[in-house]
């Protein structure tokens, strides 16, 4: 897992279909991180889906062809793909649209429509975009397109940003998903450059009461079977509950992932404690000062250096340490548990289930990771039944068969629960041998079956 970028939270039920009546419903949308949403307000408009150029990657013909001649403005619906999100919105703005919705082309969680990275073409229009835009999911997009194509009624959409700026304080809330690691390459350098360059603006906005900022930090957890492994011991705190990647990807030298988790936790607590005394903006000072004075490159990434920074900013160290809790305790950490719960709102690429000791795990990377593929039988028998009889171990997990669990020869069941068959392998063999020397009346013409292959014997008197 590498470093992460800032993302905006998906707005729940922020788009409503007002008309036609039979399509009335509410849907989620991911607001773009460019353009100007009407924070605290809403927009009601007629939906238009162009007959040509549905991806919006080229300028539309005519002089503002989507500028509405009616009292209601035009909300333009476009398809995802082929060019930057921002270019689609820019072309929509030039064509007279008051807002742009982009329909996803695959079924996936909504993501924020990002500004393009610096390039000469995007620089010509990115700062000129003044209309709002958002990404909607594929199925909702298809429903809207079909309704527009039907053409018997206007499709009226309401985009609602009232929850984007909570009332009654009239502040814009925003958050940054970040990391205290300064040795993860370009991404870490970019994040610190952002913090350094935005720090002054952020503090002015917070001190003036215009914004409310909250930092967040990503962690993952260690699979239960490997809590005592070197990987988890070096990368995790609280008995494997909160982990971060090793900065050097080398468990035997340098800083460890748990060092990063502890500093992430400290920075969260700096923000919490500072916020309690109405000095939330001090977080920006602490993070930027810590980066300069306590970097990994200078071998000063430590608790001692962190305390020196806190002292210089007159932060209450004892309160911050109390907030951090005991990293060695076999219990949940209230601060980091809250962060993990909030990670469901983060739509960027963040956590993936790991490969540990050659075993691949699959899951959401936050609350579930299960062993799959080759090696899965080494971990809890791949989730299959297992037992020991007469000193012999049996398992329904077959390394070469990845389709599921199957009871071994001599047992019956669904692979998750297995029971000894009525006639086991050994019983069949004994009865077959005995019938050769001690034929019984009821064994006349008896056929004895081996569990793996038929073993047939016809006795005679």
C-alpha positions in Angstrom: 0.0 0.0 0.0 1.4 3.3 -1.0 0.7 6.9 0.1 -2.7 8.3 -0.6 -4.2 11.5 -2.0 -7.0 13.7 -0.7 -10.5 12.9 -1.8 -14.0 14.4 -1.2 -16.6 12.3 0.4 -19.4 10.9 -1.8 -22.6 13.0 -1.1 -25.5 10.7 -0.1 -28.8 11.2 -1.8 -27.6 14.5 -3.3 -29.4 14.1 -6.6 -33.2 13.9 -7.0 -35.3 13.1 -10.0 -38.2 15.5 -9.8 -39.9 14.5 -13.1 -41.2 12.3 -14.6 -43.2 11.2 -11.6 -42.6 7.5 -12.0 -38.8 8.1 -11.8 -38.9 10.1 -8.6 -36.0 9.0 -6.5 -32.8 10.1 -4.8 -29.3 9.0 -5.7 -25.7 9.4 -4.5 -23.1 11.5 -6.4 -19.4 12.3 -6.1 -18.7 16.0 -6.4 -15.7 16.9 -8.6 -12.7 18.6 -7.0 -12.8 21.3 -9.6 -15.5 23.9 -10.5 -17.7 25.7 -8.1 -20.5 23.8 -6.4 -23.3 25.9 -4.8 -22.3 25.0 -1.3 -25.3 25.3 1.0 -27.7 25.6 -2.0 -29.3 23.6 -4.7 -29.9 23.6 -8.5 -33.1 22.6 -10.3 -32.7 22.0 -14.1 -33.8 20.2 -17.2 -31.6 17.2 -18.1 -30.1 17.1 -21.6 -28.3 14.1 -23.1 -26.6 15.1 -26.4 -27.4 13.2 -29.6 -23.8 13.5 -30.7 -20.6 13.7 -28.7 -21.9 12.0 -25.6 -18.5 11.8 -24.0 -18.0 15.5 -24.3 -14.3 15.4 -25.3 -14.7 17.9 -28.2 -16.4 21.3 -28.2 -20.1 21.1 -29.1 -21.3 22.7 -32.4 -23.1 26.0 -32.3 -23.2 29.0 -29.9 -24.0 27.6 -26.5 -26.4 24.9 -27.8 -27.3 23.7 -24.3 -28.1 27.2 -22.8 -31.8 26.8 -21.8 -34.4 29.2 -23.3 -36.7 28.3 -20.4 -36.7 29.5 -16.7 -35.0 26.3 -15.6 -31.2 25.9 -16.5 -29.8 23.0 -18.3 -28.0 20.1 -16.6 -25.9 18.2 -19.1 -25.5 14.4 -18.9 -22.3 13.0 -20.5 -20.7 9.6 -20.6 -17.4 8.7 -18.8 -14.3 7.9 -20.9 -11.8 9.0 -23.6 -10.7 12.3 -21.9 -10.3 14.1 -18.6 -13.4 14.7 -16.5 -12.5 18.4 -16.4 -12.4 18.7 -20.2 -15.9 17.3 -20.4 -17.1 19.8 -17.9 -15.3 22.7 -19.6 -16.9 21.8 -23.0 -20.3 21.6 -21.2 -19.8 25.0 -19.7 -18.8 26.5 -23.1 -22.0 25.0 -24.5 -24.2 26.8 -21.9 -24.8 24.0 -19.4 -25.3 25.1 -15.8 -24.0 21.8 -14.4 -22.7 18.5 -15.7 -23.3 15.0 -14.6 -21.0 12.2 -15.8 -22.4 8.7 -15.9 -20.0 5.9 -15.1 -19.6 3.2 -17.7 -19.0 0.3 -15.2 -20.5 -0.8 -11.9 -18.1 0.4 -9.2 -18.0 2.6 -6.1 -18.2 6.3 -7.0 -14.9 8.1 -7.1 -14.1 11.8 -7.1 -13.5 13.3 -10.5 -10.0 14.7 -10.1 -8.3 17.6 -11.7 -5.9 16.5 -14.4 -2.2 16.6 -13.5 -0.3 19.6 -14.7 -0.1 19.8 -18.5 -0.2 22.6 -21.0 -3.6 21.8 -22.4 -5.4 21.4 -19.0 -3.8 24.6 -17.7 -5.7 26.6 -20.3 -9.1 25.7 -18.9 -9.0 24.1 -15.4 -9.1 27.4 -13.5 -11.8 28.8 -15.7 -14.4 26.1 -14.8 -17.1 27.8 -12.8 -20.0 25.3 -13.0 -20.5 22.3 -10.7 -20.2 18.7 -11.8 -20.5 15.2 -10.3 -20.1 11.5 -11.1 -23.2 9.2 -10.9 -23.3 5.4 -11.1 -23.9 3.5 -14.3 -27.4 2.2 -13.6 -28.7 5.6 -12.6 -27.1 7.1 -15.7 -28.8 4.5 -18.0 -32.2 5.3 -16.4 -31.7 9.0 -17.1 -30.5 8.4 -20.7 -33.5 6.2 -21.5 -35.9 8.8 -20.0 -34.4 11.6 -22.1 -34.4 9.5 -25.3 -38.1 8.6 -24.7 -38.9 12.3 -25.1 -42.5 12.4 -23.9 -41.7 14.4 -20.7 -39.0 16.7 -19.4 -36.5 15.1 -17.1 -36.1 17.5 -14.2 -33.1 17.0 -11.8 -32.3 18.6 -8.5 -28.7 18.7 -7.3 -28.5 19.5 -3.6 -25.4 20.8 -1.8 -27.2 21.8 1.4 -25.4 19.0 3.3 -22.1 20.0 1.9 -22.0 23.0 4.2 -23.8 22.2 7.4 -26.2 24.7 9.0 -26.3 26.9 11.0 -22.6 27.6 11.2 -22.2 28.2 7.5 -18.7 26.7 7.3 -17.3 24.5 4.5 -16.1 21.2 5.9 -13.3 19.4 4.2 -10.8 16.7 5.0 -7.4 15.3 4.0 -6.4 11.7 3.9 -2.7 11.7 4.5 0.3 9.9 6.1 3.2 10.9 8.3 5.6 8.8 6.3 8.1 11.0 4.4 10.0 8.1 2.7 7.3 6.8 0.3 8.6 8.6 -2.8 6.9 11.1 -5.0 3.5 10.8 -3.4 4.8 11.7 0.0 6.8 14.6 -1.4 3.6 15.9 -3.2 1.6 15.7 0.1 4.1 17.6 2.0 4.4 20.2 -0.7 0.6 20.6 -0.6 0.7 21.0 3.2 3.5 23.6 3.0 1.9 25.6 0.3 -1.7 25.5 1.6 -0.9 25.9 5.3 -1.2 29.7 5.4 -4.5 29.7 3.5 -6.0 26.9 5.6 -5.1 28.6 8.9 -6.6 31.9 7.8 -9.9 30.2 6.7 -10.1 28.2 10.0 -9.3 31.2 12.2 -11.9 33.2 10.4 -14.5 30.5 11.0 -15.0 29.9 7.3 -13.9 26.3 7.2 -13.7 23.2 9.4 -10.8 20.9 8.5 -10.3 17.3 9.6 -7.2 15.2 8.9 -7.5 11.4 8.4 -4.9 8.6 8.3 -5.2 5.2 6.6 -4.4 2.0 8.5 -5.0 -1.7 7.8 -5.1 -4.7 10.0 -3.0 -7.9 10.2 -4.8 -11.2 9.5 -5.4 -13.1 12.7 -3.2 -16.1 11.7 -0.1 -13.8 11.3 -0.4 -11.5 14.3 2.8 -13.1 15.7 4.7 -13.0 12.4 7.7 -10.6 12.0 5.7 -8.7 9.3 2.8 -7.9 11.6 5.0 -7.3 14.7 7.1 -4.7 12.8 4.2 -3.0 11.0 1.3 -3.0 13.6 0.3 -1.8 17.0 -2.4 -3.0 19.4 -1.8 -6.7 18.5 -2.2 -6.4 14.8 -5.2 -4.1 14.7 -3.6 -1.0 13.2 -0.8 -1.4 10.6 1.2 0.7 8.1 3.7 -0.4 5.4 7.4 -0.6 6.3 8.9 2.7 5.0 12.0 0.9 3.5 10.1 -2.4 2.7 12.8 -4.1 4.8 11.7 -5.5 8.1 15.3 -5.9 9.3 16.5 -2.3 9.1 15.5 1.3 9.4 12.1 2.5 10.5 9.1 0.2 10.9 5.5 0.4 9.9 4.5 0.7 13.5 6.6 3.8 13.8 4.5 5.4 11.1 1.2 4.2 12.8 2.3 5.8 16.1 3.1 9.1 14.5 -0.1 9.0 12.5 -1.9 8.5 15.8 0.0 11.4 17.4 -0.9 13.8 14.6 -4.6 12.8 15.0 -4.4 13.5 18.7 -2.6 16.8 18.1 -5.6 17.8 16.0 -8.1 16.5 18.6 -6.5 18.2 21.5 -5.8 21.5 19.7 -9.4 21.5 18.5 -10.7 21.2 22.1 -9.0 24.5 22.9 -10.2 26.2 19.6 -6.7 26.1 18.1 -7.4 23.4 15.4 -5.1 25.2 12.9 -2.1 24.3 15.0 -2.2 20.9 13.3 -0.8 22.5 10.2 2.1 24.0 12.2 2.9 20.7 13.9 2.9 18.6 10.7 5.0 21.0 8.7 7.5 21.5 11.6 7.7 17.8 12.3 8.5 17.1 8.6 11.3 19.7 8.7 12.8 18.8 12.1 12.0 15.1 12.4 12.4 13.5 9.0 13.3 9.9 8.4 16.1 11.1 6.1 17.8 12.8 9.1 17.1 9.7 11.3 15.1 12.0 13.7 11.6 10.5 13.1 11.0 9.7 16.8 8.8 10.4 19.9 11.6 12.6 21.4 11.7 14.9 18.3 7.9 15.0 18.2 7.8 16.1 21.8 10.3 18.9 21.0 7.9 20.1 18.3 4.9 20.0 20.6 6.8 21.9 23.3 7.7 24.7 20.8 4.0 25.0 19.8 2.9 25.0 23.5 0.8 21.8 23.0 -0.2 19.8 26.1 2.0 16.7 25.7 0.3 14.8 28.6 -3.2 15.2 27.0 -1.9 14.1 23.6 -0.2 11.0 25.1 -3.5 10.2 27.0 -5.4 10.5 23.7 -2.9 8.1 22.0 -3.5 5.4 24.6 -1.4 2.2 25.0 -0.1 0.9 21.7 0.8 -2.5 23.3 -2.6 -3.2 24.7 -4.7 -6.0 23.2 -7.7 -3.7 22.8 -9.2 -1.3 20.3 -7.7 2.2 20.1 -10.7 4.6 20.1 -9.0 7.1 17.8 -7.7 4.7 15.2 -10.9 2.6 15.4 -12.8 5.7 14.4 -10.4 6.3 11.5 -10.9 2.7 10.2 -14.7 3.1 10.4 -14.4 6.3 8.4 -12.3 4.7 5.7 -15.5 3.4 4.1 -16.1 7.0 3.0 -12.7 7.2 1.3 -13.0 6.3 -2.4 -9.4 6.4 -3.5 -7.1 3.4 -3.8 -6.0 2.8 -0.3 -5.9 -0.7 1.3 -5.5 -4.1 -0.3 -5.3 -7.5 1.4 -1.6 -8.5 1.6 0.5 -11.5 0.6 1.9 -12.9 3.9 4.4 -15.8 3.9 3.4 -16.6 0.3 -0.3 -16.7 1.1 -2.5 -14.3 -0.9 -5.5 -12.7 0.9 -8.7 -11.3 -0.7 -11.2 -8.9 0.9 -11.9 -5.2 1.3 -8.6 -4.6 3.1 -10.2 -3.0 6.1 -12.4 -5.4 7.9 -11.9 -8.7 6.0 -9.1 -10.5 4.4 -9.4 -14.3 3.7 -6.7 -16.6 2.4 -7.2 -17.7 -1.2 -5.2 -19.5 -3.9 -2.1 -21.7 -3.4 -1.1 -21.8 0.2 -4.6 -21.2 1.6 -4.6 -24.6 3.3 -1.8 -23.4 5.5 -4.1 -20.8 7.1 -7.0 -22.3 9.2 -7.2 -25.1 6.6 -8.5 -22.7 4.1 -11.7 -22.4 6.1 -12.5 -26.0 5.5 -13.2 -28.9 8.0 -10.3 -30.6 9.6 -9.9 -33.2 12.3 -7.5 -35.8 13.7 -8.3 -39.5 14.2 -6.0 -42.1 15.7 -3.1 -39.6 15.4 -3.8 -39.0 11.6 -4.8 -35.5 10.5 -7.5 -35.0 7.9 -8.5 -31.8 6.1 -11.2 -30.9 3.5 -8.9 -28.3 2.0 -7.1 -29.5 -1.1 -4.1 -27.3 -2.2 -4.5 -28.1 -5.9 -8.3 -27.5 -5.9 -9.2 -23.9 -5.4 -13.0 -24.3 -6.0 -13.9 -25.0 -2.4 -13.8 -27.6 0.4 -14.2 -31.4 -0.2 -14.3 -34.1 2.4 -11.4 -36.5 2.1 -11.8 -40.2 1.3 -13.7 -42.1 4.1 -15.7 -39.0 5.1 -19.0 -37.5 3.9 -20.3 -33.9 4.1 -20.1 -30.5 2.4 -16.4 -29.9 3.2 -17.2 -27.5 6.0 -18.6 -30.3 8.1 -17.4 -33.9 7.5 -18.4 -37.1 9.2 -16.9 -40.6 9.0 -18.7 -42.7 6.3 -20.8 -45.7 7.5 -18.2 -48.1 6.2 -14.7 -46.6 6.4 -11.7 -47.5 4.4 -10.2 -49.8 7.1 -13.6 -51.5 7.9 -14.0 -52.4 4.2 -10.6 -53.8 3.9 -11.0 -56.0 7.1 -14.4 -57.3 6.0 -13.0 -58.2 2.5 -10.1 -60.1 4.1 -12.3 -61.9 6.7 -14.7 -63.0 4.0 -12.0 -65.0 2.3 -11.3 -67.1 5.5 -14.4 -66.9 7.5 -17.4 -66.8 5.1 -20.7 -66.1 6.8 -24.2 -67.0 5.6 -25.2 -63.4 5.2 -22.0 -62.7 3.2 -23.1 -64.9 0.4 -22.5 -63.0 -2.9 -21.5 -59.9 -0.8 -19.9 -57.0 -2.7 -17.6 -54.8 -0.5 -16.9 -51.3 -1.8 -13.7 -49.3 -1.1 -14.2 -45.6 -0.7 -11.7 -44.8 -3.5 -12.1 -47.8 -5.8 -14.5 -50.8 -5.8 -13.1 -53.9 -4.1 -15.3 -56.8 -5.1 -15.3 -60.3 -3.6 -17.8 -63.1 -4.1 -17.6 -65.7 -1.3 -18.6 -69.3 -1.8 -19.5 -72.0 0.6 
